Amino acid sequence: MPLYKGARVLKTKSAGAYSQAQLQVEATPQDIVDFYKNAMTAKGWEPGMAMVQGNKGVLMFKQANRQLVFKVKGQGNTSSIDVTIISQ
């Protein structure tokens, strides 16, 4: 998975088929959703729901037996991103 330019990884955790990362980025939720929609589609992930409402955004993808979910929450010019990948 590509990192948004300037993204800082705050923490990661993994347990079995479940992995999660928390990132912080100097960008709006819309910028982040647009970036990952293009980047992950180019890497062969099938896009699902993509939504930005106010300072929150959600983006989902599927590839083979894996699901990838981005949850974005913005505050000012900074956004936090929770990325979860689940293998089934």
N, C-alpha and C positions, 0 to 999 in steps of 0.2 A: 504494500500500500504506500503510495507516495505521501509525503508530508507537505502540508501547505507551507509556502515560503515563510520562514521565520517562526514556525510552530515550535513550541517547547513541550516536551513530554513531561508531564507532572508525575504520573504514576502508571504502572502496568500491573496486571495480575492475570493469572491463567489457572484454570482448574479443569482438567480433562478436555472436553470438547468446547470449552468456553474460554475466550480470551477477551480482555478489556484493556483499553488505554484511555487515559485522560490527557488531553492536550489543551494548551492555551495559545491563542492566535490573536494578532492585531488585525482583525478584519470583522466585517459584519456577518451575521448569519447567512444573508443572501449570497455574499461573496463565497463563503465556505461551501454552501450547498451547490452553487454553480460549479465551483472548482472540482469537487468530488464527483458530481454527476458526470462531468466530462472525463475526468481522469479514470474513474473506475469503469465506465462504459468502454473506454478505449482499451482497458485491460481485460475485456471479455465478461465483465459482470453485467447481469441483466438488471436494469433499473426497475424499482418498484415505486412505492410512494415517495414523493418529494414535495415538501411543503415548508413554507416560511410564513409565519404569522407573527407580526410585531418583532420581538427580540428573541424568538425561538424558531428553530428549524428542525426538521426530521428528514432523513434520507435513508432508504432501504434498498438493498441489492440482494440478488441470488446468483449463485454459480455452483452448478452440480449439486452437491449435498451441503452447501454452506450458505449461511445468511450473514449479511453484513449490515449493521445499523449505525448510523451517525445521528447523535442528538446534540444539537447546538443551542447554546444559550448565550446571548450577547448582553453586555453591559457597557455602554459608552462605545469606545472603539476597540474593546477587547471582547473576545468570545471564548467560551470554554466548549470543548468538544469531547463527548463521551463516545468512543468507538467500541462496538461489541461485535465479535465474530463468533458464530456458533456453527460447529460441524455436527451434522446429524448422522 
